[in-house]
Amino acid sequence: MEEVIDSEYSYNGIPESIYEYDRILGITDGIALNINNIVGSGIFLIPGNVWRLVKYPGTALFVWISGGYISFLGSWIYAELSVILPNGAGELKYFDEAFSGSKRLFVRIFSYIMIFIMRPILIVFNACIASQYLIYAILGKNQENQSGYFSKGYVKFAARINAIFAVFKILALTIIVIVGLIQLQNVNFKNHWINVFENTSDNRSYSQRIGSYGYAMLETLIAYEGWSNANYLADKLINPQRSVRVSNIYSIIITIILYILVNISYITVVSPEDAVMRGDVSQIIAMYFGNTLVGETGKILISLLIVISSCGTISTLIDSGSRIIVYAVRNNLIIHRFRFLYFYDERFHTPKNALLFQLFYCMILTIFLTTNAILVTTYYSLYQIILYHCAAAIGLMILMKKFPTFYVSMTTKSFCVSFLLCMTFIAIIMFFPPPSDEIDIYFAYVISWFVILVGIIVSCV
């Protein structure tokens, strides 16, 4: 099933497969890996966007619950994929096994898009967000800055740092939840729950509402994205079948509970008018939450939370991204001139060249892409992630037949069908045009399919 690169590239201590890392991480580490990837800047930046798109805070809360349910289904499916194929680089391994033969072109396309667009753009996006809010926390908003920002031991040690980030994020969100729920005793804040489905106006047409709901759901799924991170690092986990399954399911359940409670806190404290504001970094619902409770100091604290959350997400994206590169190179999914990336540093137990490649490539993107370009590219790459999550569910169905000895419960089969139906529905309703002041959805779709077409051409070279 696996193709090995020519012997001239199997030297300097490179293991015969990427699965020969020491298995030293447990379930707790897997949960931390997932949570650290899921809880980034999204829960701070996105709730206001969702509220603005659906208009009503009650509807926004329902969207977050629905997004959590869909993410739970996806997490379950990826957990089952890890049982059938416990070693590998996430979707790359699953697609490589499910779409073999002439269908392998699909896997090659996915490799290029993941390595050169999806993963680096997410890294750059989170880095830009972290830098903006760090500058805001330091400089605040003043005359010179009107917008608030300028237009194995090593493996174990890294896992511990990752766990610290995850624990910090959970504690921070828990504090927001507790503070927000306490405010329910305040009569003024309690009034925010009166007519929770009617306290903002909506003069949009029926088709515009559908498009906005679809886009709101995409934003919510963006905030939940990252529940499959343990699948990319299964080669490090002890008993990967069980570790990935438990890590995926527990991490998404914890996140769903936190996200729903955080949004309840936002609805309680932040007025509807402030919640739907857009503009600079000081005009997001989380910042208004902090400002309402403790003034400008609250904004600074929220800014620092966003910075820390983004940095934690970046660390997990870089780590898993390097292993995606190594797997793609080793299995001839990208052209041979990139084979130098297949290098394993025994001293640090890391794919050194792949990490360095990510560093320089992300630096180039940061230098040459504008903030708006990064934002638009992030959204169309995330739309592609929806497509590939659907492909993963289809791949699971294929692998069920390919490996009939693995028992797959009826629950898993029903979850797989439900996930596909939900994701297909979201992909379809997003083709309805949202209001003109929203990001051009059609543009994102056209670019998405154009990139896939380029991937087909490059893969045939």
PyMOL commands that set and color helices and strands:
alter all, ss='L'
color gray80, all
select helices_A, chain A and resi 7-9+27-38+42-54+57-84+91-98+101-139+153-185+187-193+206-224+229-232+234-236+240-269+272-275+285-294+296-330+336-341+352-368+371-402+410-429+441-460
alter helices_A, ss='H'
color red, helices_A
deselect
rebuild
show_as cartoon
